[in-house]
Amino acid sequence: MKYSRHHNPAQRLYKILRFTIISIVALLLFFAVFYWIRSPLPKPEKPFHHMHLIGGFSAATPEKALKAATMGIQVEFQYGNPPAENSELGQKFNALHMKVVDGFIASYLHYYECQRSRSIIPPPPALNTYCAYGYPRFSGEETFLAAIAAHLQHVINNHLIIGYWVLDDWMPWDKGNAKQLLVKIHALIQQFTPDRPAICGFGGTLTANHTFGWDDWVADNFSPDGCDEVGLYIYATTMLATNPIPAPETYDWSMSSILPAIFKSLQRRGWNRNNQPLIGIGQAFGGPIPNSNRYRLAPTSKYIAMQSKSFCAHGAIGLVFYAWSDSEIGVFSQSPMNTPDIVIGIRDGISACRQYWASASTVHH
């Protein structure tokens, strides 16, 4: 004899209860997936936010890389194309356990800006000081950004690269016009290599009699949406070689006045050191400038160490030195490659910062 469902109330109650539970679980899963899709993904953690970086600019040959590594340099900042891992330089970096900050974007941003500036009629004053000839051409912003995207895709699997140097010296006749470009570049970095930070560089100068040079407009290119890190490079200003050369002690290598001025300018534009960490870039070069009648005072080892320690005491999480090579550095110039006193200064500066970071870490814990 078959039993009617009406004759088995317990079974009917069980079916209703089971249906209700399944429905509730399905509804909860639906809302969970819906909110997961709608919610923004957390930003990948960037390694620079937690590492005390020791770097150097343009140690871009095996010989220079080896010399830099013996001084304690761990990261090489390189303009133009970074080395492939299987290249001679790339293999040298791997053997030395060194990494690379890729400066391709800063180089190409400079080329793009020079191209735009040369279209201005009449040409801006001092255009040729900033812009050489023979750089890549772009039909417009879209092709420029396409070149950046193509580069990011090309280096996506290059394990030497840990970040991007995206901004360098900027033109006074075009104040702030890199800001929105940097935001778009940052979006491309997030798309292709979100774990690598975009580092924006801003420069100031030290002058004799403990004075300094800094223009507030230089910070106009900064925004929290375009820069993950801030690199400050502060060097003695250039002067006519025919002028008497001031003594190094007449410069404020502690940067006691210029750093607060730069911080104030950046903070007005949304900079927060906790969100966009500071990297200090000290001067480790100087002397006669080739093909010119100008000179840049080189700091002694004492003042390289002083500048380094001051950067770190002012909150820098990284210390970088400029430079192992540069268009300013010729056979009569001083650099880490030919001047023992500069080498001593770099080592002492690194030691001073490491001691400061260690003591600061102990205090915070």
N, C-alpha and C positions, 0 to 999 in steps of 0.2 A: 504494500500500500504506500502510495506517495504522500508525503506530508506537505501541506500547504504552508507557505511562509507565514500565513496568518496564525498557524497553529504552533510557531516556534519563535516566540517573542525574544528569547535570548540571542538567537542567531541574527535576528533582524537588528537588534541593538548593537551587536558586534560589528555588523557591516556598516551601520551608520557611523559608529565611532571610528572605524578604520578609514572611511571616506573623509571624515572631518579632519583626522590627523594628517592624512596625505595631502589634503587641500591646504592646510595651514603650512605644512613644510614646503610645498610647492610655491605658495605665496611668499614665504620668507626668502626662499632661494631667488625668486624673481626680483624682489626688492634689493636683495644683496647684490645681485649681478647688475641691476640698474644703477645703483649708487656707485658701484665699483667702476662702471664705464664712465659715469658722469664726473667722478672725482678725478682731479689732476693727479698724475703719477708723481711720487716724490722725486725731487731732483737727486740725481746720483751724487754721492759724496765725492768731492774733488780732493785728490791727495794733498795738494798744497795747503789746504786748510788745517792740516794736522802735522805737517812736516817742516822741520827747520832746514830750509833749502840753502845750500852753499853752491853758488854758480859763478860762471864767468862768460863774458861775451867773446865770440869769434875765435875760439880755440879750434879752428876748423881744418886743421891738418893733423895727421897722426903725431907729428913731432910736438905741435902745440898742445894737443890733447894730453900727451904723456907728461909734458911740463906742468900743465894745469893740474893734473891728477896728483902729482907729487907735492903740490901746494895745498891740497885738500879740496880741490874743486870736484863736485859731484855731478853738476849739470851744466851743459854748454848751451848758451843762447846763440842761435845761428840764424842770420839773415838769409833770405833767398830759400832755395830748396834744401831741406834737411837731408842728411845722408840716409841712404837705404841700409837696411840691416846687413845685407851681404856685400856692401861696398867696403873698400879698404878702411875708410874712416869709421863706418858703422861697426865693422869687426873690431876696430881698435877701441871704440867706446864700450862695446860689449866686454872686451877683455879687461878694461879698466873699471867695469861696473859703473859707467857713466850713462846719464840720460840726456835728452835733448829737449829744449824749448824751441819750437819751430817758429821762426820769424818770417815765414813766407807771407803771411797776411799783412804784417806791418810794411814789408817791402812793396807788396802790390797796392796797398792803400796809398803809399807815397807815390807810386807811378801814376795811379788813377788821379790823384789830386794834382800832380804836375801837369798831366794832360789837360785837365780842366782849367788850370791856371794859365796855361799857354794860349788858351782860347780867349782870354780876357784882353780887351782893347781899351786903353793902352795896357801893356803888360804891367803887372804889379812891380813896385820897386823891389830890388834884391831877388828877383825871381831866379836868376841864374845861381845865386848862392845856395838855394834849396834844391833846384831841379837841374839835373844833367839831361843830356839827350840820350836817345837809344834805348828807351824803356818800352815795355809792351803797350799796345794801344787797345782801347776798348770803345765800342760804338756807343756805349751808354752804361747806366748803372746796372741794368739787367745783365749785360755781358760781363761786367766786372764781378758781380755776385755769382754768376755762373762759373767764372774762373776760380773763385774761392771754393765753391761747392765741389768742383772737380778735384781741386787739390785735397780737400778734406776726405773725399772718397778714395783718393790715391794713397793717402797715408793712414787710412783707417786701421790697417793691420801692422803698422810700423811700431813695434814695441819699444823702440828707443824714445819715442815722443811722449812727454808727460804734460805738455801744455802748449799754448800758442802766445807768442808776443804779437799783439795786434795793432798797437799804436805807438808811434815814436814822435819825433819832432814834427810840429805842425806849423802851418803858415799863418802869419799874423793878419794877412789880408782875407782870410777865410775862417774867421773865428767860429768855432763850434759846429762847423758843417760836417764833421765826421761823426757826430753824436748818433744820428739816426742810422747811418751806415753801420756803425759798430753794433747797434741793436739788431740789425738784420744779419750781420755776420755772426753775432752771438747765437741767434736762432738757428743758423746753419750748423754751428758747432754743436748745439744741443741735439740737432737732428742726427748728425753722423757720429760724433765722438763726445757724448755728453759728460764723460768722466774727465775730460781735459779742460782746464780753466783757460779763459781768455784774460790775458794780462795786458793792462793798458799802462803805457809809460808816459810820465810827465816830467819835464826837466826844468831845473833852476840853476843859477850860477852863484858862485862865491866871488866876491871882489875884495880888493885891498881895503885896509882900514876897517876890517870886520863888518863890511857891508855886503849886500847880496842883491841878486837880480831875480825877480819873480813877477810875472804878470798874471793877474787874476783870470784873464780870459783864457789862459792855457787850460784851465780846468773845465772850460765849457764843453769839451768833448766827453767828459765823464758822465755816466749814468749807471745806476745799479743794474739796469737791464742790458748794458753793453759790456760791463767789466766785472769779471769775477775776482780779480786781484788788481792792486795798484802798485806799480813800480816807480819809485822816485829816483831819478838820476841827477846828481848835483855835483858839478865840476867847477874848478876855477875857470873864470872867463878867459877868452882869448884876448890878446893885446898885440899892438904893433911891436914887431921885434926890435924896432929902433928905440922903444921906450925903456927906461930903466926897469929891470925885473924886480918886483917886490919880493921881500923875504917871505917864506912860507908861513911864518908865525903871524904875519899881518892878516891872514885869512882866518875866518871862523870855521875851522874844520869840525867843531862840535855842532855846527848848524843850529845854534841856539835861537836864532831869529828867523831863519828861512823856513824851518820845518813847521813852526806854528802858523806861519803865513800860508803855506801850502795846505796844511790841514784845514784851516778856516775856509779857504776857497773850495776845497773838495766837499767839505761838510755842507756848505750852502747848496750844493748840487746833489745831496742825498748820500754822500759817502758815510759808511759806518764801518769802522775798522774790524768789527766782529764779523761782519758779513762779506766785506771785500778786504781781505788781509793785505798788509803792507809788506812790500819787498824793497829793501834799501839797496841802491846801486851806487857804489863808491868809485872814486876816481883812482885808477891805477895806471896812469899814462901821462905823458906830457912832453914838453920840449918844443923844438922848432916844428912848424907845420909845413910839410913839403909843398912846393909850388905856390908859396905865398910869402908874404912879408910879415907873418904873424907867429905868435908864440903862445903856448899855454903852460903855465907853471905846473910842474909835477910835484905832488906832495911827497914829503919824506916818509919813511916807514912809520915814524911816530904819529904823523897826521893821518896816514891811511888807517892805522889802528884806532885813532881817536874818532874818525868819521864812522868807521865800522861799528864801534861800540855805541856811538850816539844813535845810529839808526836803530839798533836793537833795543836800546834803552827807551826809545820813542815808540816801541811797539812792533818793529819789523819782525816778521816770522821767518824772513829769508834775507840772506846777504849775498850780493852779486857784485862782481868787479868788472869794470870796463877799462881796458880791453886787451886781448891778445893780438888783435890786428884791427886796423881802421885806416881810412883814407888819410887821417891826420898823422898816422905813425909812419915815419920814414927811417932811414938809416941813422939819422942823428937824433931821433926821438927816443924817449924812455918808455919801456913797456915791461911786462913780466918776462918777456923773452930775452931781454938784454940788460936788465938793471937789477942787481942783487938786492939793493935797498927796497925796491918795490916788492920783490918776492918776500922779504922779511916782513914788510908791512901787511901784505895779504895774509901771511901765516899768523901774525900777531892779531890782526883784525878778526880772523876766524876764531882764534882761541878766545879772544875777549867776548865775542858773541856767544860762543858755546858756554862759557862760564856764566854769562848773564842769563842765558836761557835756563841753565841748570839751576841757578839760584832762584830764578822766578818761578820755576816749576815746583821747587821745594816749598816756597812761600804759599803758592796756590793750593798745594795739597795739605 
